[in-house]
Amino acid sequence: MDPQRLKSAYERLQLLDDRLTYKIRPHGGGLMRPSGEQLEEKMRHLAEYTVELKDILNEVILAFARAKATPDNPAGPGG
């Protein structure tokens, strides 16, 4: 496991949460329906959130997949 990479991914996740979660979270059920423009904006935020979340998840997977190389196995696991 690469702890630095995992820490970096966690920090990115926190920044993503701070920046976008409130924009995509459903708000109280008001009586008014959102306009088409509001729906488009929410969809853009959701798409941005999803793409960044995918990138962060990829980093987490790589952090766990790549163990530090040892003198016995300089290529790391699988090598």
C-alpha positions as CSV (number, residue, x, y, z in Angstrom):
1,M,0.0,0.0,0.0
2,D,1.2,3.5,-0.8
3,P,0.2,5.6,2.2
4,Q,1.1,8.9,0.6
5,R,-1.1,8.2,-2.4
6,L,-3.9,7.2,-0.1
7,K,-3.6,10.3,1.9
8,S,-3.6,12.4,-1.2
9,A,-6.7,10.7,-2.5
10,Y,-8.4,11.3,0.9
11,E,-7.5,15.0,0.8
12,R,-8.9,15.3,-2.7
13,L,-12.1,13.5,-1.6
14,Q,-12.5,16.1,1.2
15,L,-12.0,19.0,-1.2
16,L,-14.6,17.5,-3.6
17,D,-17.0,17.1,-0.7
18,D,-16.5,20.7,0.4
19,R,-16.8,22.1,-3.1
20,L,-19.7,20.1,-4.7
21,T,-21.7,17.9,-2.3
22,Y,-24.0,20.7,-1.2
23,K,-24.7,21.6,-4.9
24,I,-25.9,18.1,-5.8
25,R,-27.6,17.1,-2.5
26,P,-31.4,17.3,-2.8
27,H,-32.9,20.2,-1.0
28,G,-36.1,20.3,1.0
29,G,-39.1,19.4,-1.1
30,G,-40.4,22.8,-2.1
31,L,-43.6,23.2,-4.0
32,M,-41.9,24.8,-7.0
33,R,-40.4,22.6,-9.7
34,P,-36.9,23.5,-10.8
35,S,-36.5,25.3,-14.2
36,G,-34.8,23.6,-17.1
37,E,-31.8,25.9,-16.5
38,Q,-31.6,24.8,-12.8
39,L,-31.8,21.1,-13.9
40,E,-29.0,21.6,-16.4
41,E,-26.8,23.3,-13.8
42,K,-27.5,20.4,-11.3
43,M,-26.6,17.9,-14.0
44,R,-23.3,19.7,-14.8
45,H,-22.5,19.6,-11.1
46,L,-23.4,15.9,-10.8
47,A,-21.3,15.1,-13.9
48,E,-18.3,17.0,-12.5
49,Y,-18.7,15.3,-9.1
50,T,-18.9,11.8,-10.7
51,V,-15.8,12.3,-12.9
52,E,-13.7,13.6,-10.0
53,L,-15.0,10.8,-7.7
54,K,-14.0,8.2,-10.4
55,D,-10.5,9.7,-10.5
56,I,-10.2,9.7,-6.7
57,L,-11.4,6.1,-6.5
58,N,-8.8,5.2,-9.1
59,E,-6.1,6.7,-6.9
60,V,-7.3,4.7,-3.9
61,I,-7.2,1.5,-5.9
62,L,-3.7,2.2,-7.1
63,A,-2.6,3.1,-3.6
64,F,-3.7,-0.3,-2.4
65,A,-2.4,-2.2,-5.5
66,R,1.1,-0.8,-5.4
67,A,3.0,-2.0,-2.4
68,K,6.4,-0.5,-1.9
69,A,9.2,-2.5,-3.5
70,T,11.4,-4.5,-1.2
71,P,15.0,-5.7,-1.7
72,D,13.7,-9.2,-2.3
73,N,11.1,-8.0,-4.8
74,P,12.2,-4.7,-6.4
75,A,9.2,-4.6,-8.8
76,G,6.7,-4.8,-6.0
77,P,3.8,-7.3,-6.0
78,G,3.3,-9.3,-9.1
79,G,6.6,-8.4,-10.5
